[in-house]
Amino acid sequence: MEGLEKPGYVVWGEKLLEWYRANQRDLLWRERKDPYRVWISEVILQQTQVRQGAPYFERFVQRFPTVESLATASAEEVLLYWKGLGYYSRALNLHRAAQKILAEFGGNFPTEYQQILSLPGVGPYTASAISSIAFSQPVAAVDTNLYRVLARFFLCSVDISTSGAYRIFSELALKLMPKEWPGEFNQAMMDVGASVCKPLAPLCHECPLREGCLAFSRGTMEEYPVKQRKTKVSTISMQYYFVNDGLSYIIQQRSEKSIWKRLYEFPTEIEQKYQDRLLAPEILQHRLSHRVLNIRIDALVLSTWELEQWSKKEESIVVPYTESAGYSYPRPLERYLEKWLGSRS
């Protein structure tokens, strides 16, 4: 690995901190070093951009300001306050982790890295972010931004998709980190990666690490980081029926064993006698990280009496149009519902 013989790494970490203190992003969760708020923010930002995630963060912590308030809420309410963020397993893991903190740590957020790592849904990055930001522990929180900044600075050609990459890049980050400011350093790396050291067309003239960056000196910034393993994307076809009487509709709750755990969905099957009463279908496509969902939704309008008979089926729930916001749905079904109700308002 080229460049590791260069002395004075911490000097560059200190330059980065100077830049950060003058240019840091104004984020709600940075107002205080509360491990609970850091945790919630990091989980939200796993799949959501900062600008989009901020209002969801504020709404979530207003309803659940403490570990105890989150732990003692129902899973359905937690999912409802996660509505719009997608990847709902994150919300269920937050709920389970809060219950574990309440049961095993007396409601006090654990302070040790390994304890934090033991929480449901918490991996090495999130545990490192909480440990460094909230408890000033000198651990590197290596996310996509840090991979990119470090790979360019050190001219590191390790494939970031390999199993050992996190450990290697963590060691590189620690070479730069001023040990008395681990939390600020990790956040500074996140910020410089997000706003300056971009994947394409990086703003090198604004970067505090420019003069020490080996990729910049060679003009090879966009060749790093190296990622050769391609994620295999699978395609899944799904069928739904929007069964309604013009005032209410039928939903059912998904199980814990599939995507969209415990969210509500439309029926997936109808009796043969209803086939010739279906309206023109809506075809939707929804992309997840490793899957493409091709979704067909057929509307079926029944009489109120017929809908009441349907509601007697096991696990069926009748929801008045006016109460649709009280349930959490997968995003493509939510979009369909918004369109349907909007056309009839």
HELIX and SHEET records of a PDB file:
HELIX    1   1 TYR A    9  ASN A   23  1                                  15    
HELIX    2   2 LEU A   28  ARG A   30  5                                   3    
HELIX    3   3 PRO A   35  ILE A   44  1                                  10    
HELIX    4   4 VAL A   50  ARG A   63  1                                  14    
HELIX    5   5 VAL A   67  ALA A   71  1                                   5    
HELIX    6   6 ALA A   75  TYR A   81  1                                   7    
HELIX    7   7 SER A   89  GLU A  104  1                                  16    
HELIX    8   8 TYR A  113  LEU A  117  1                                   5    
HELIX    9   9 PRO A  124  PHE A  135  1                                  12    
HELIX   10  10 THR A  144  PHE A  154  1                                  11    
HELIX   11  11 ALA A  165  LEU A  176  1                                  12    
HELIX   12  12 PRO A  182  SER A  195  1                                  14    
HELIX   13  13 CYS A  204  GLU A  206  5                                   3    
HELIX   14  14 ARG A  210  GLY A  212  5                                   3    
HELIX   15  15 LEU A  214  ARG A  218  1                                   5    
HELIX   16  16 MET A  221  GLU A  223  5                                   3    
HELIX   17  17 GLN A  272  ARG A  277  5                                   6    
HELIX   18  18 THR A  304  SER A  311  1                                   8    
HELIX   19  19 TYR A  321  GLY A  326  5                                   6    
HELIX   20  20 ARG A  331  GLY A  342  1                                  12    
SHEET    1   A 3 SER A 234  ASN A 244  0                                        
SHEET    2   A 3 ARG A 291  VAL A 301  1                                        
SHEET    3   A 3 GLU A 282  ARG A 287 -1                                        
SHEET    1   B 3 TYR A 264  GLU A 265  0                                        
SHEET    2   B 3 SER A 248  GLN A 253 -1                                        
SHEET    3   B 3 ILE A 317  PRO A 320 -1                                        
END                                                                             
